[in-house]
Amino acid sequence: MLIIISDVHLGDGTCGRSISADAFHLFADRLKELAYNASWRQDDTYRPIEEIDILLLGDILDPLHSTLWLDTVSGAADYVRPWTDTSSPSYAKKLGEITRAILAKNAESVDAMRRISRGEIVLLPPAAANGQPDVQCREWIPVEIRLHYMVGNHDWYYHIPGKAYDAIRQEIVDALGLANSPACFPYEIEESDALQNILSRYGVYARHGDCFDSFNFDKDEGRLAAALGDVFAVEMLNRFPFEIERRLGDVIPPAVVDNLRELTNVRPALATPLWISGQIIHSSLPRNLQDQIKAIWDELGDEFLNLDVVRAADKWLTLDSVDALELILKFSSRTSFKTINDIVVWVREKLWGNDEVSFAEHALQEQAFLEHQANYIVYGHTHHHEIVSLDTTGNIANRDDQIYFNSGTWHTYYDLATHKPSEQKFVPYQVLSYLAFYRDGERRGRRFETWTGAFS
């Protein structure tokens, strides 16, 4: 059995809350059920499965969303940001610091995954002579479970080569119980013969999918470099609540600061000015404090747009990500929130289009699809779980259907309400999704199943 999950975004707690440990305990329970059901074969006999591969398809740990990146200032000898020189010892030191903070903050969740990988969670009754489970047997069989980590756009740092980064990866391997070596965690499955072999047995081709998102992937620099989205995350989303607490922490209620930290969990990301406006309005802050909060956002926006790395990303006479962000940031100071919302909607349609929601069209261009090397194309990144039928010959006997899946997310959301979005109303909930694939008659001959749920 093959399980795929992505976009868990475990953070260090300085920029919004990660999904609760309850999600990992729920997954452990589901995994036990999945393993038992997979042990029932197509001929209606019970034969315990011997192994499960779990692919962590990127953005599992989230070093990007941390205020620890803000410990140094531009011009300092130890200045470090995600887009500075990765060969600098300060860079690896900072990444190690953030990684250890993430593992400590999510100790219960991490421990749940490590116990899964160690065979402590999934135990199956042996098969009796009549092809049924012997549930009375006192010696149940542990299932070998292998966790494989691939990187996405929030954890691409674990793809950086070098001994210092090997040491950081070793900490992650030990903490989660990964099957990975401490060498570079793969970004493409072609970088790992073991992963290619495993996925091919299930007819699956998988990638994180950030390569189709120009805001979060620089196609010229590739995945060993930061993108504009990294700069926006650190200098705006991470820094804004940090600056609010630093400058106004003695006069603003702590609950307001905590809510502002949830900027990183707002969807869509371009609605962040609406989230800020909503917190200001609904907290009934005095007008002078409201003005100071807005002024800080505008100040940070101006500094962001004037960063060398941002100016270098701007393309003359084209509507690109920088122009879109400039529209959003400049309009944040306007009192007409309807205008802000109209701009958000317009930018989403003109710049990112439907790709912000679905990457299914990109699956049609994959070599694995075109050459029928895979039945199933799997992406993550969008956080939008979906199933899209791509093609079939209609030959039921050969079971040659080709399908696109998005693995969704494990995440806390503050989702912009569609009713009167100009009123800045957001609905909170937690989401959990996974994909399961079978072979050799597992699950009574079923080929795949998916599950997605939400809880508050």
BELNOR-V46744 format. One record per helix or strand. SS is the DSSP state (2 for helix, 1 for strand). FROM is the first residue (numbers start at 0). TO is the last residue. If there is no record, write none. Layout:
SS&FROM&TO ; SS&FROM&TO
//
This chain:
1&1&4 ; 1&9&9 ; 2&20&37 ; 1&39&39 ; 1&45&45 ; 1&50&56 ; 1&60&60 ; 2&66&70 ; 2&88&104 ; 2&106&116 ; 1&122&123 ; 1&126&126 ; 1&132&132 ; 1&140&141 ; 1&143&149 ; 2&155&158 ; 2&162&175 ; 1&177&177 ; 1&187&187 ; 2&188&190 ; 2&192&200 ; 1&203&206 ; 2&209&211 ; 2&227&247 ; 2&253&264 ; 1&265&266 ; 2&268&281 ; 2&286&304 ; 2&307&312 ; 2&320&330 ; 2&336&355 ; 2&359&362 ; 2&366&369 ; 1&375&378 ; 1&385&390 ; 1&401&405 ; 1&409&415 ; 2&420&422 ; 1&425&436 ; 2&441&444 ; 1&447&454
//
